[in-house]
């Protein structure tokens, strides 16, 4: 299934992640869904957009902004699909749950917090 995101929603996603980065905060999938008001299927659209953003960040050799989005659960980590995506992109390898994933995620978040990204909206939506 092909999922598309409007340019407005894409720009809003980049802005939300930029605000979280500058405030050095993580944001849950649920909070992003509520703020972005994506049309149905909202979670699939958000997932596809975050995976696309991860691919853009890899291509640009930047830390992965999508690492700022986490589950509400006790783990405070992204969903397993995030780790599967970044493994496909060559940024992570190992079990998608457990200490290796948690350690990699913590270091990636620190890299995101310290990185100066181009202004939101300067990258094309898909």
C-alpha positions in Angstrom: 0.0 0.0 0.0 1.3 3.4 -1.0 0.8 6.1 1.6 1.2 9.8 0.8 1.5 12.8 3.1 0.5 16.3 2.2 3.1 19.0 1.9 1.5 20.8 4.9 1.5 17.7 7.1 5.1 17.0 6.0 6.2 20.5 6.9 4.3 20.3 10.2 6.1 17.0 11.0 9.5 18.5 10.3 8.5 21.5 12.5 7.4 19.3 15.4 10.6 17.3 15.3 12.7 20.4 15.1 10.9 21.8 18.2 11.5 18.5 20.0 15.1 18.6 19.0 15.7 22.2 20.1 14.0 21.5 23.4 15.9 18.2 23.8 12.7 16.2 24.2 11.4 13.0 22.8 7.8 12.9 21.4 5.4 9.9 21.4 3.8 8.6 18.2 0.4 9.4 19.9 1.3 13.0 20.6 2.5 13.5 17.0 -0.7 11.9 15.7 -2.7 14.3 17.8 -0.7 17.4 16.8 -0.5 16.6 13.1 -4.1 15.6 12.7 -3.2 13.2 9.8 -6.0 11.7 7.7 -6.7 8.0 8.0 -4.8 5.7 8.0 -3.0 8.1 10.3 -0.5 5.7 11.9 0.5 4.2 8.6 1.0 7.7 7.2 3.1 8.8 10.1 5.2 5.6 9.9 5.7 6.0 6.2 6.7 9.7 6.7 9.1 8.8 9.5 10.7 6.1 7.4 11.0 8.4 4.4 12.6 11.0 6.7 15.1 8.4 8.0 16.0 7.6 4.4 16.5 11.3 3.6 18.7 11.7 6.8 20.8 8.7 5.8 21.3 10.0 2.3 22.3 13.4 3.7 24.6 11.7 6.3 22.7 13.3 9.2 21.5 11.8 12.5 18.0 10.4 12.2 15.4 12.8 13.4 12.8 10.0 13.4 14.7 8.6 16.4 13.0 11.4 18.5 9.6 9.6 18.1 9.0 6.9 20.7 6.3 4.6 22.0 4.3 5.5 25.1 5.3 2.3 26.8 7.8 1.7 29.5 10.7 1.1 27.1 10.7 4.8 25.9 12.0 3.5 22.6 10.7 3.7 19.1 8.6 0.8 17.8 10.4 -2.3 16.5 9.6 -1.2 12.9 11.9 1.8 13.4 14.8 -0.4 14.2 14.0 -2.7 11.2 13.9 0.4 9.0 17.3 1.8 10.2 18.7 -1.7 9.9 17.6 -1.7 6.2 19.2 1.7 5.8 22.5 0.4 7.3 22.5 2.5 10.4 21.8 -0.2 13.0 22.4 -3.9 13.2 21.3 -6.3 16.0 18.2 -7.4 17.8 15.5 -4.8 17.5 14.7 -5.1 21.2 17.0 -5.2 24.2 20.1 -3.4 25.3 21.8 -3.0 21.9 18.8 -1.2 20.4 18.4 0.9 23.5 22.0 1.9 23.6 22.1 2.7 19.8 18.9 4.7 20.2 20.3 6.8 23.1 23.4 7.6 21.1 21.4 8.5 18.0 19.1 10.8 20.0 22.2 12.6 21.5 23.5 13.0 17.9 20.2 14.5 16.8 20.1 16.9 19.8 23.6 18.2 18.9 23.2 18.5 15.1 22.2 21.6 13.2 19.7 20.6 10.5 18.6 22.7 7.5 15.5 24.8 8.1 12.3 22.8 8.1 10.5 22.8 4.8 13.6 22.9 2.6 13.3 19.2 1.8 10.8 17.9 -0.7 7.9 15.9 0.5 7.2 12.6 -1.2 
